[in-house]
Amino acid sequence: MIKLKKAKSDKVLFIATVVLIIIGVLMVFSASGPYSSKTYNNPYRIIIKHMKSLLIGSVAMFIGYKVNIKILKKISPYLFLLTIILCCLVYTPIGYELNYARRWIKVVGITVMPSDYLKAGAILYVARYIEKNYKRLKTFRYGFVFMLIFIIVPGGLIYKQPDLSTTIAYAGTIVVMFLVSGIDLKPTISLILLSIPAIAIFSIKKSSSQYSRMSRVKAVLNPLKYFNDEGWQLSQSLFAISTGSILGLGIGKSRQKFLYLSEAHNDFIFAIICEEMGFIGGTLVIGLFLTIIYRGMKIAFEVDDIYSKVLAVGIVTITGLQAFINIATVLGLIPPTGIVLPFISYGGSSLMVFMGLIGILLNISKQRNI
């Protein structure tokens, strides 16, 4: 009888993540200077805050790597409930509104984005639910119905903020977690096929004078036509990418970061990467995300524990979907949606959560049989 031994943590996954984080630090430092100077009268204010988030994220990553997966599974219902409560606080007096979106809570000068924590909390708990009901998932009640509940309740809280892109990334992750666990395909595929046009129609109709998604769709189709309105941001993004050409202008030499691209250090940081590091830099970033997806799925299929397997799939899916949506937005493939690029964009909550999730994925990788 051959005795299987446990694997060591996945070094390739760790290195790919660290390289993305390093690129993120360089790009936030480069891209945030002009905005930080204008807003805070200090060119280093944003990068200092980013480094603080990175420090906390490193602690979260270490804890995720070291914590016993069984303990994580046991406390996942409480973590999920806590993140639901945090997301509800957005609609209380401590909720913070910016650019017609109410996605943050602000207490004693500290601002957090609860939807980032809700995504993580939901993934942790859904994996537990799937393991507990694994043999009953093919039934309509325990499979499809509960999948809808997990999508609608947390997803509804996120969508109401409004945050359509995060809602799509979250819902897609939950669907994938259930699909790989053996849920009945017929109603699930029907739901997916029906939801795509339904979301598109509803999103276009639900608009106001300040927040019109239809105008954003038009801007994607012809950004220069709407250059002075909804097409401004995308046009500046495409200018940055085209200027970068193959090798880029060089680190720190972006032109669009000088307040032409208003979210240069945040949602549109990939455009600055392409401008300063060129096609090669953009391809490197995409390649690193593909590496994380590949290594993560490899870990998921090599581990025996159902909870760990489904959890790994959830972590990889939310990372991949969010990266895809962000990059597709910057390239003008989909309308601007306001979602950050994992590990790279400025944004404390996102960086800390994704680093913590990668720590858990590295933890799971130790459980593989080789």
N, C-alpha and C positions, 0 to 999 in steps of 0.2 A: 504494500500500500504506500503510495507516494504522499508524503506529508507536505502540504502547501505552507509556504511561509508568507508572512505579511510583507507588503511592499513598503518602501520609504516614500515620503511625500514627493509629489511630482515637481521636480526641479525646473522642467521646461515651463510649466504653468507659472511657477513662482517668478522665473526670470522674465517671462513675457509681461507679467503684471508690473514688475518693478520697472521695466523699461518704459512702459506706458506712463507710469507715475512720474518718472524722471522727465519724459517729454512734456508731461503736463505742467510740471514745475517750471521748466524753461519757457514754455509757451505762455503760461499765465503771467510770468515775470515780464516777458516781452510785450504781450498784448495789453496788459492792464495799466501800464504806465500813464498814458495820456488821460484815460478815463479817471484813474485814481487821482491824478494831479488836479483835474478839473473839479471832481466831486468832493475830495477830502483835503485838497491842497497838500497832498503827500503822495508822491509817485510810488511809494512802497507799501501803502496801506493794504491794498488787496493781496499782494503776494505774501505779506506777513500773516494776514488772516488765513490764507491758503496753507501756509506752512504750519500754522497752529492746528488746522483741520487734519493735515497730513500726520501730525504727531498723534492726535487722538485716533485717527484711522489706523495707524501702526499698532496702537494698543488694542484696538478692536480686532485687527487681523491676527495678532498674537493670541488673544483670548479665543477667537474662533478656531485657531489652529490647535489650541491646547485643551479646550473644553471637551468633556466626555459627550459624545453624540447622544447617548442615552439620557443624559441630563438635559441636553438641548431639546430632545423630543418631549421630555416630561414637562418642561416649563413653556413649551411652545403655545399652548392655549392662553396662558397669562400674557405672554409677549404679544400675541395677536390681539387680545382684548385691549391691552395698553395702547397699541398703535391705532386701534379704532378710536379710542378715546382722544388720543392726540389729534387725529384727523378731524374729529368733531369740534375740537377747540378752535379750529380755524374760523368757525362761524360764531364765536363768542367775542367779547370786547378785546381779548388779547390777540385776535386774528389780525394779520397784517396784509394790507392790500397794496399791490404794485402793478401798474400798467393794466388796470381793470381786472386783475386776477387776484383772488384771495386764497393764496396757497401756503401762507406762512403763519407762524405764531411767534410773537415777540415778547419776551419776559426779561426784565432787568437788562435790556440792551442786547440780549442774545436772541438771534433769529434762527429758527429751524424750519425745515420743510417736512411736515409730518407724512406726506405721501411717500417719501423715500423709505421711512421706517415702516409704513404700512405694507409696502411691497415685500419687504424682508419678512415681517411678521406673518403675513399671509402665506408666503412660500413655506416657511417653517411649519405652520399649522396644517396647511393642505397636505403636505407630505405625511404628516402623522395621521390625518383622516384617511388618506389613501391606503396606508399600511394597515390601519385598523379594519378597514372595510374592503380589503383587497379582493376577497373571494366573492363579494357582492357587487362589485363595480359594474358588471355587465347588465345588472338590472336597471330599469329606467329610474327608479327612485333613488338608489344609492349612488348611481353613476351620473346620469345626465342632470337630474334635478338638483343634486347637491353641487354639481359643477356650476350650474346657473346661479345658485345661491352665493357661492364663493366669488363669482364674477360680479353679480349685480350689487351686493351690499357694499363691499369695499370699493368696487369700481365706480359705483354711484357717488360715493363720497368724494372720490378723486375727480370725477367728471364735473361735478357741481362747482368746482373751484373757479373757473373751469380749466380743465387740463386734459384735453382729448388725447394727446399723444401718449401721456403716461397711462391713461386709461386703456388705450389700445395695447401698449406694451405689457401692462399688467394682465389684461384679459387673455392676450395671446399666450402668456406664460402659464396661466392656470389651465387653459385648453390643452397645451402641450403636455403638462404634467399628468392630466387625466388620460390623454391619448396613449402615452407610453405605458400607462398602467393597465390598459386593457378595456377601457370603456367602450360601449357599443358605438360603432363608427357611424351608423346611419343617421341618428338624430343629431349627432355632433357635427357631421359634415353639412347637414341641412342647415343647422344653426349658423355655421360659418358662411355658407353661400348666401343666406338671407341677410346676415348682419352687415356684410360689406356695403351693399347698396342702401340699406336702411340707415347706417351710420352716416354715409355720404349725404343722403337727402336731408336727414334730420339736422346735421351739422350746418349744412348750407342755409336751411330755413331759419335756424336758431341764430339770429344775428341782431346786432344793434348798430347804432350810428358809430359807436366807439369800437365795436368788436365784430367785424364782418368776415366770416370765413369764406363767403363767396368771393369777395374781393381778393382774398389771398389766393384762391384757386385761379382767378383770372391773372393775377400777377405772376404765378408760376408759368402759365402758358405764354405770357409775353411780358417779362419783367420791365423791359425798357419802355413799353407803352405806359406803364403805371409807375415810371421812375420816381416821380415826386410824391408818390403816395405809398401804397402797399408794396410796390415793386422796388422801393429804395434799398431795403435790407438785402434782398436776394441779388439785386444788381451789383451792390458793393461786394457781396460774397463772391460772385462770379468774376468780378474784376480782380479780386485778390487771387483767386485760383489761376486765372489765365496769366496774370503777371508773373506768378511763380515759375511757370514753364517747367522744365525738367529738373533743374538743380535748385531753384529758388533764389531769392534775393540775399539770403543769409540770415542767420539768427539775429533778431533785434532790428532788422531793416524793413519791416513791414510798413507800407504807406497807409493801408486801409485802417489800421488800428488808431490812426489819429482822428478819431471820432467820426469817421465816415461809416464804419461798421460798428453800430452801437452796442452789440453784444460780442465784441471781439474776444473777450476773455472768458466768455460763458457759452451760450448756445452756438455761436458761430466760430469757435476757436479752431475748428478743423480748416476753415478758410485761411486763417493766419498760418497754420501749419503748412498748407500748400503754397502760400505766398512766400514764406521764409525758407521752407525746406523743399519746395517743388514737388513734382510728381513722385520723386523717390521718397520723400518724407511722408506724403499722403499714403503711398502704397505700403510703406513700412508700418504705419499705424493700422491700416486695414489688415495687413498680414498678422500683426500681433493680436488683434481681436479674433481673427480666424484661428490662430494658434490656441488661444484661450478656449474657444468654442470646441475645437477638435479635442484638446487634452481633457476638457471637462466632460465631454460626452464619452470619451474613452474610459475615464474614471467611473462614470455612471454605469457603463456596461460591464465593467470588471469587478464591481463590488457586489456582494451577495445580499446584504441587508436591504430590504425593500425601502425602508425610510430613507436611508442614505442614498440609495439609487435615485429615488424620485426627487429628493432634495437637491442632489447634484444636477439633475436635469433642469429643475426650476432655476437654480443659480445661473447656469449657463444660458438658459433661454432669456431671462430678463436682461442679462448683460448683452447678449447678442442682439436682441430686439431693440434695446435702447440705443446701442451704438449704430445699428442700421438706420433707425428713424432719424437720428441726429445727422449722420453723414448724408443720407438721402435728402434731407432738408437743405443742407448747405450746398449740395450739388444742384438743387433746383428740381429734384425728381418728385418731391411732394411739397405741399404748402408749408410755410413756416409754422411750427407747432410749439416751440418753447420747451425743448427737452435737452438736457445736458449730455455731453459725451463722457461716459464712465471713465474714471481715473485721470482724465485730462482737464475737463472744464473746471473753472472756479465754481465752488459750491460745496460748502462744508458738509451738509447732510448727505449728499450724494457720494462724495468721496469716502466718508466714514463708513457708510452702509456698504458700499461695494467692496471696500477693503475688508470689512468684517466678513462678508459673504465669501470672498476668495479665501480667507483664512479657514472658513468652514469647509470649503471645497478641498483645500490642501489637507485638512484633517481627514476628510473622507477618503482621500487618495491613499492614506496609510492603511486603510482597511482592505485594500485589494489583495487578492490571492495571486501569487505569481509562481 
